[in-house]
Amino acid sequence: MIRILQLCVFCFAVSVFAAPAFAQGETGSEAAQAQAAIPPGNQILTGSAIGAGLVLLGAGLGIGLIGRAAVESMARQPEVAGNIQTGMIISAALIEGATFFALIVCLAAKW
């Protein structure tokens, strides 16, 4: 699972950072037309959408891993299931709080 996540992050980084290296320079009126065709707000919205998606992906993965570990722990030691569940809920709430903050920061970049 970790290997797949590392591979996905690596592929994303390569695709994002290598794209400008392959871009061809435009000259004269082509450059002016290209600048006029893309409003500056759309670039910000694209970055915000990618950032929000990554934030939600990370939060979902984190809460899923917490839930999996909690259920495995409860299955091994049913007598402490209440304590494990309390710790799981507190951890999930902290992750949700950080997720909402990061999501607001990503979406606030528009304004």
N, C-alpha and C positions, 0 to 999 in steps of 0.2 A: 504494500500500500504506500509506504513512504517512498519507495523507488519510483512508483508511478507519479506521485505528486512532485518529486524532484524533476522527473522528466518533463512534466507539464510546465513547471515553472521555467525550466531551461529553454524549452521550445518557445514559450511566450517571450522570454527575454531576448532570445535570438531574433525572433520575428519583429519585435519592437525596435531593437537597437540596430539591427542590420539593414532595415529598410532605407534609411537615409543614405547609406553607402552605395546603394544601387540606383538611387535617383539620378536622373539626368538633369543637368542644368538647362534652364530655359533662357532665351535671350530676347531682348527687345520687347516687342508687343505681346509675345507669348507669355512672358512673365507678368505683364500688366493684366492680361486677360485671366490668368490663373489666380492672381490675387483678388480680382474683382469677382470671380466665380464662387469663392468660398468665403462666406461671411465669417468674421472673427468669432461670433457667438457659437457657431457650430463646432468649432475646434474645442471650445471650452465644454460644450455639452458632451462631446465624444469622450473627452478625458474624464468628465464626471461620471458618465455611464460606465466606463471601464473600471474606474475606482470603486463605484458603488457595487458593481458586480463582484469584484475581488473581495470587498469587505464582507458581503453576504456569503460568498463561497467559503471564506475562512471561518466565519461564525458558524455556519452550518456544519462544517467539518469538525470544528472544536466541540460543539455541543453534541454531535453524534458520537465522538470519541468518549466524551464524559459519560453519556448515557450507556454506551457499551461497557465501559469499565465498571460503572455502578451496577448494572444488571449482573455482570460476571461476579462481582464481589458479593452481591446479595445471594446469588446462587451458591456460593462457596460457604458463606457464613450467614444463614438466615436470621440468626439471633440479633445481629447488629444492623438489620436492614433499615430500621428507622434512622439511625445515625448516618448511614451511607446515603440514604435518600435526602436527608437534610443538607449534607455536604454537597450533593449533586445539584440540588436546587439553588443553593447559594452560588456555586461556581457557574452554573448556567445563567443566573441573573447578572453576575459580573460580566460575563462575556456579552450578554445582550446589551448591557449598558455601554460597554466599549463599542459595540457594533453600531448602536444608534448614534453615538457621538461621531464616529468615523463616517457614517452615512450622511449625517447632517453636514459635516465638513465637506464631503464630496459634492453634495447637492448645493451647498451654499456658494460654491465657486462660480455658479452661474450668475449670481447677483453681485 
